[in-house]
Amino acid sequence: MKEREEKAQFWALNAASLLGQLTISMVNLALVYYLRYTLEASAAVVGAAASTYTSVYLICCLALGGFYQRFRPYKVVTVSVLGMALSSFLVTRTSSIILVFSFLILYGFFMSMLWPQVEAWITRGAEGSRLNRLTSAFNFSWSFGTGISPYVTAFLVTYSPSAALAGAVVLFVVIALVFQLLAASCPSVRALVPEREYIRTKEKNEEKSDHSA
């Protein structure tokens, strides 16, 4: 049963990694078209918008990485992709550049929950050749997603930049469903990463310790 769950987790996480990177790259490219041709923003504004969510992503990864690890990976990842879906959807619902930047800040915040958690999740408890196999599969998955994303995005942009962003929203929701189905069918998936289990156990033991003089 454990081996079956490990296989299910392996394929589901790699499929989600492929779709996740495909969708994020889709948003990256579609956003340029949307700002430039739908909202008629200047090149400077387009560049500032692209750097906004990536900067927020970096800051949140550095500042909140430890906080995210206190929660079960599948919950954090689900919140992440649904948050990115909502942010992308809201971008298409406004013509205000200021509001677009606000939604991109939210997008960067939610994106910071994704990859660190997925990487910790997909490699937990692994070492040696198994760890190498898992990381290689993960790297292939997100790289392949990046590779095919421009073709998918270009196809949707021919209809409208909004269509490409709407497609990204749908894919984000699909990824959330994949993680929820995985968690429902594999009990081990709902566990914390081993490091956090250890830290939580240690914190509980320290709380129970008698520190009286």
Secondary structure, DSSP 4 states (H G I P E B T S, - for coil): -HHHHHHHHHHHHHHHHHHHHHHHHHHHHHHHHIIIIIS---HHHHHHHHHHHHHHHHHHHHHHHHHHTTS-HHHHHHHHHHHHHHHHHHHTT---HHHHHHHHHHHHHHHTTTHHHHHHHHHTT--HHHHHHHHHHHHHHHHHHHHHHHHHHHHHHTT-HHHHHHHHHHHHHHHHHHHHHHHHH-GGGGSPPHHHHHHHHHHHHHHHS----
